[in-house]
Amino acid sequence: MKSLNSIFAFAFCFLALLVCQAQEEVLVKINGEAITQKDLMEVLEKSYDKDEIESLQPALVRFHLQEMIIFKIIDQNTENVSVKCLPKDYIEDVERYEKPFLAYYLRWGLESTFLFVQKLQEIIASSPTLKKKHQKWLEECQERMLKTEDQKTLVDIWQEITNEKEVKGALRKVVFEKYRVDFQIFRNRIRTITKFRKHVAQKYNQKDFQEFAQKEEFALCDGLIRMSHIFLAVKSKDPKKPITPQEEDAVKQKALELSKEIQKDLSNFAQAAQKHTQDQSTKYQGGDLGWIPRWTASTIFGGFLKHIGWTPHPSETYQDVVDQAYHLKENTLSQPIRSSWGYHIVVVTARKEGTKLNKDELIKRSEDMLCLLEMERLVREWIKKSKIEWQKLDKEEQYD
């Protein structure tokens, strides 16, 4: 699949020149529709001060442009879609796509507690109830060294704040200011996402949601697995030629033979991983990949989060393996699983149960996730099919 990272390879070298201008000159065309330098500058000016714009790193500008391209492609492909979106639909998506920002903010807050306490006071000022409940303790925190147990209290206050409608406006203002999110841009993108989601939902019925809920209940309830693997790469001896059936079969047979060498109690799995795996990052950890999320939707969420440094979980690169691993029993060796990179021999070393949901909650999560996964699939397909043309600079301008 043509990735957005690859299509930015040419653009990266001259983006630094563009942020200093606000002309109507075309920066990139997506299926014939232009994004101009002025369009890019309008986004940057809503998020940064003028002095900050002039000193922005080219990579950061690139991420903003990447977000613009993602939503341009979604807009183009949903332009003629007709669905009814209610206020509650938009609110639902606002809350869904602001969650990563809130999670990042909490992580920052626990590392910068003095500033975090100040911001918490700023947020609860708009709620007499929360102010009465927490103001005194927060003021005391500013006058002493915080203890380890204080962090738990800060997390509890944060969770209470994020669930309180009365302070939603103040909360978003503080969080979005930190992560340079202009609420008007965010709101417009939510409108696009909600329309897209409602359109996708039309292709499913209640039976689809029930079947998906039954199949994926563990993951939908926030269950996680810890996974280890032994990885054998499939690659051609001649880099200029595709992999031959013989090369493919040789690696598969090696994986099958290796899986037979693993003892039933898996006591020699870590040793085998250290000896045979070609994944250098897990070689000396017994093949341990850590706790693995069931799904990622990196393209959709990337349209909101690229500019804050968000990166998808590495498991996205071997999603086929994760799909099968989530349905393995704990401490059971898999058959060799083919990914786009090669063969994986997998064992689930632990399963962490999530929160028990009632039937209605489970079906709602099933609906949300099934739609999100289909949205992600469609966006990737649209990107692959899109004609993306960069405005080229001549040599003299490139090296000016």
N, C-alpha and C positions, 0 to 999 in steps of 0.2 A: 504494500500500500504506500502511496506517495504521502509522506508525513509532512506536517507543517514545518518541522525542523529542517527537513531537506530543502523545501522550497524557499527557505530564508537564507540559504547559503550564499546566494549572490547578493541579496539585499544588505546583509550584515556589514559589508565593507563600506557602504556609503551612507548609512542612516545618520551617522554623526553630522554629516553635512546638512541633512534635511531639517533637523530640529531648529536650526538657526534661521529658517525661512518659513514664511507662511503664504506661499504662492499657490496659485491654482494649478500648478504643474502636476501632472499625474504621477503618482508614486507607484501604483500597481493597479492592474485591471483584473477583476474577477468576473469571468464570463461576460466580458465587455463592459462591465460597470466599474467606474473608476473610484479609487480612494486617492484623494489628492493630499499634497503636503499640508494644505489648509485644514483638511479633515483631521489629519493626525494632530496638528497643532491645537485644534479646538479641544480635542480629548485631553491633551497634555495640560493645556491652560486651565482646565476645570479641576485638575488634580494637583498641580504644582504651581509654586510661585515662579515669576519670570526668571529670577536668578537661579532657581533650582533647575529649570528647564535647560538653561545653557550649560549646566554641568552634569546633566544626566548621562549615565553610561549608555553606549549604543545598545548593549544587550537589553537594558530596561525598556528603551524605546522600541526595540524589536518585539518584546513581549506585548506591549500595548498594541502594536500594529497587528500582531498575531491574533489577539483577542478581537480586534475589529474585523479581521478577515473571517474568522470563525462565524461571527454573527452576520456578516454580509452574506455568507454562503447559506446560512439557515434562513435568513430573510428571503433570499432569492427562491429557495425551494419551498417556502410556505406562503409565498405572496398570494396565491390564488386559493388558499385554504379558507374555508368558511366554517367557523365554530363559534359557539356562544361561550364567552368567558365571563364569569361572575366575579365580583370583588373578592369573595372567599377563595377563588382559584388563584388570583394574583397573590393574596396574602400567604397562601400555602407555599407558593414557590419562593416568595421573598424569604420566608422562614427556612426553607430548605437550602437555599443557596447562600444565605448569610451564615449558616452554621460553621463552615470552614473558617471564616473570618473570626468568629467568636472563639473557636478552638485555638487558633493562632494567638489571639489576644490573651487568652488565659495562660497559655504557655509563656508568652512574653511577661505577663504579670507576675508569675511565680519566680521569674528570674530577675525582675526589677520591682521588688515589692514596694519600695518607698513611693515610686511613681504610680504604681498600681493602686495603692491605697488612696492616693490623691484623686485618681480617676474614678474610683468607686464612690468617693464622697460626692464628686461632681454628678454622677449618675443618680444616686439616691436622693439628691436634693429636690428632684421633681416628684418625689413620693413621700408625703408626710409619714405614712406607715413605716416604710423602710428606713427613713431618716431617724425616726424615733427608736427603731429597733437596733440599728447598727452604727449610728453616727458616733456615739460616745466611744465605742470600742475601736473604731477606725481612727479617731483622734488620738487615743492612747497609743496606737501602733506607731504613730509618727514621732512619739516621744521616747521610744525604747527600741532595743534590738529585738527583732522578731525571732521567736522560737520555732522549732520544727512543727509543733502542733498548731501554730498560728496559720501555717499554710493550708491546713485542712479547713480551718474556719474561713479563710479567704475563698477557697474553692466552694464551700457551702454558700457563702454570701453571693458569689458569682452565679451559681446555679439558680439561686432564688431570684436574682435580678433578671436573668435571661428568661425566666418564666413569668415575669410580672409585666402585664400589658401597660401599666401606668408609666413605666420608664422606658418603653421600647424606643421612643424617639430619641431620648437622651443617650441611650445605649448605642444606637446606630451612629449617632453623631460622633461619639468618642471613638468607636471602633473604626468607622469608615474614614475618619480624619487620619488616623494612624496609618492605615493601609492605602491611602490615596485613592479612595473610591468615591467618585462623584455620584451622589444619590440619583440624580436625574439620569445619568448614563446607566446606572444599575437598574433603575425602574424601567427604562426602555428595553433593556435586555431581558428583564423579567417578563415583560409583555410578549416579547418574541418567544421565550421559552414556554410560557403558559399556553399560548396559541398552538405551539408545536406539540406540547404534551397532550392537550385535549384532542388534537387531531390524531395522534398516535393511539390514544386510548380507544378510539372508535373501532379499531380493528380487532379488539378483544371483547370477550363476553365474560360473564360471571364464572362460567365453567373453566375458562382459561386461568383466571385468577385463583380459583380453588385448587386446580391441579398443580399450579406453580407453588402455591402455599404448602401443599402436601409434600411436594418434592423437596422444597428448599426451606422447610420450617426452621431447621437448626440455624441456618445463616440469616434468615429474616428476623430471627429473635436475637440477633447480634452475637451468635455463637462464632467462635474462632477455632482454627486448628493451628497446631505447631507441626511443621513438616521438615523432614530431612530428605535429601536426594543424592543419588549418584548420577552424574551427568556424563554422557558420551556424545561428543559432537559429531554431526554428519556434515562432512565437507568434501569437496572435490579435490583430488590430488593436483589437478590443473585449475587454478583460480579463474582462468578464462573460459572454462567449460562447465556446463551444469553437472550436477551429481548424477552418476550413472546408477542403474538398478543394482549393479554388483557392489558398488560402494555403500549404497543404502542398506543392502541386505547384510553386508559384512558387519556393520555397526549394530544392526538389530540382533544378529546372532551372538555377537559379543555381549550385548546387554542381557540376552536370555541366559547365556552361560554364566554370567556373573551373578544373576539373580538366584541361580541354583546353588551358588556357593555360599549364599547368605543363610546362616542357621535359622531355624524356626523361631528361636527366642530372640533373634536379631542381635545377639551378643557380639557378633563380629561385623555389624553394619558400619560402625564408625571407622573401624580399621580398614574395611574394604573401600569406604569413601575416600579415606586419606590416600590409599594406594592407587585407586582407579579413576576417581572423578576428574573431570576436566574443568570443573567450576573452581577456579582458584580462590574465589572469595569464601567458599565454605569448606575447602579441602582439609583445613586443620581444625575445623569445628565439627568433624564427624558428619559433614554434609548438612548441618543444621541451617535452615533458612529462616528460622524464627517464626513468629506469629504472622499468619497470612490472611489478609482480608479475602472475602469470597469474591467480591466484584470491585472493579474500578470503572469509572466513566470519565477518563482523563480528558477527552476532547471537550465534552460538555462543560465540565468543571473548569477546564483550562481556559475557557472563554471568559471566566470571571477572575481566575486566580493566578494566571501566568505572571503578572507583573509584581506579585508579592513574593516570588521565589518558590511557589508551590511546585512540587514534582510528584507524579503519581508513584504509587508503591512499585518497587521493582518487579513484583509478581505479575504485573501487567504484561511483561514480555514472555511469560510462559502460562498464559491464561488457560490453555488447553489442559495443562497439568493440574492446575488448581481446580478446574471443573471436575476432574475425576477424583482428585484427592479428597475433596469435601464429602465424597460419598464412600470413602474407605473407612473401615473400622480401625479403631486405635490399635497401634502395634501390629498391623497387618501389612505385609509387603505387597506392593502392586506388581502387576506385569509391566514390562517396559512401556512407557507412554511417550508417544511421538509429539514433540513440539516443533516449532519452526526452526529450532536450533539443533535438535538432535533427540536422543532418547534419554528418558529419566526413569530411574528406578526409585520409587517413592515409598516412604513410610510416614504415617501420621503418628507422631510421638506423644501428642496430647490434644485433648479437645476441651475447650473452655465454654461452658454453657452460658447463654445470654439471659435475657429477661423473658420470663414466661408471659405470653400475650394471650388475651382472649380471642375468640374466633373472629370477631369483627376487626380487631386491631391487626390480626395476622393477615386477613384478606386485604385490608387497606395497604399494608406494607407490600403485599404481593403485587397489588395493582401499581403502586408507585415504582417498584423495582422493575417490573416487567416493562413498563412504559419507558423508564430511564434507559434500560439496556437496549431497547429498540431505537430510541432516540440516538444513543451513542453509535449504534450500528449504521443508522442512516446518515449521520453527520460524517462519519468516516468514509462512507460510500460516496457522498456528495463531494467531499474534498478530493477524493481520488479522481472523480469524473470532471472536476472543475478545471477550466482553462485559466491559469493564473499567469499573468504576463507582467514582468517587472519593467519599469521605466529604466532604460539603460543610460548610463553616463558615458560620455566619450573619455578616452584615455587622459586627455589634458585635464578634464574636470575631476576625474578620479584621483589624480595625484597632485591636484592644486593645493 
